[in-house]
Amino acid sequence: MRQPSRSRLALAALALPLAALAESRPPPLQALEAQGLTVHGRFAAPGGLDGYAASANGQAMTVFVTADGEHAVIGNLVDAEGNNLSAAPLDRLVRAPRDAETRQALADSAWIADGRDDAERIVYVFTDPNCPYCRRFFRAARPWVEAGEVQLRHVMVGILERDSPRLAISLLAADDPSAALAAHEAGTPVEPLDALPRHWELALQENHALMERLGLVATPGLVYRDEDRLATAQGMPSEAALTKILGPRP
C-alpha cells in the first residue's frame, strides 16, 4: 500500500485550519464569497462591527459584519468627523500586497532596459514594435533617461499588427536588446528572425497575460509609482502626465 508523502501530509494539515477559518466566517460573508468576493484579511472596527478587507473584480472594498453575525454592509466606514476608516485597512491588507505582487510580476517579465540600472525611478512600458505612440513616448522620455534619472523597462508585446509578435521576439532575442530597441525606435527596424526561440514565444505570451491582468488595452501601457502606490496610464501622455510619470523635467 502506497503511503502519502510528507509534502502531501503537510498540505493536508495546512488545509484543515484554512477550511475551518472559512467555515467560521459569518454567514453573510460566506454568501458574498460564494458570489465571487475575495477576503484578504480581518481588522478591528468600532461600534461592535467586524471589518473585512476584500476585493471583487479587482475592486478593493470593505465589508462590515454586525455583532450578531447575521448582517453585513459593504462600503466605507466614516467617523463623526468624516474620516474614512476603510482606507488604511484596504491599503495594508489589499493594495500593498497586490502592489508587491505586481512589482514582482513586472520584474520577472520579459523586458528591455532603456537607461541606467541605478536610476532613481523605474517605469515599466508595455511596448509594441509597431506602435507609433510607443515611439513618440520613447523619444519624449530621452531627457529623463539620458540624465540618468529614469530607467524605462520595455515589456515587449505583439498585439497591433500581424508581424508584431515576431518583431517583439526579435528585439528580445537580439545580441544587444537595448541597442536594437533604440535603433528600432529611431527608424532602423529590427531584422525579424526566421525561427523564433520557443522560450521567447512563451515569455511574450506571459507579457500579454500580465498586460491583460493589469487592465491595460493600449500601448504604450505605463506602470509607475505614484507616491506609495502603483499607478497605470495608457497611450502617449500629455506634458503634465509626463512629469507625473517620469518626475520633474531635467
URRA-V676520 format. One line per field, one symbol per residue. phi: phi as a letter, one per 20 degrees, with the letter a starting at -180 (. if undefined). Layout:
# URRA-V676520
phi = ???
This chain:
# URRA-V676520
phi = .feffffffffffffffffffffefggfffffffeofdedrdbfcfmmedecebbblnefbdcddfgemdcccdqedcefenffeeffffffedffffffffgffffefecdfcpffeffddcecfcdfdeffffffgffeggfffemecdedeefcccecgegffffffffefgcgffffffffeodffffffdegfffffffffffffgffemeccdfddcbedldceccbcnffffffgffedogff
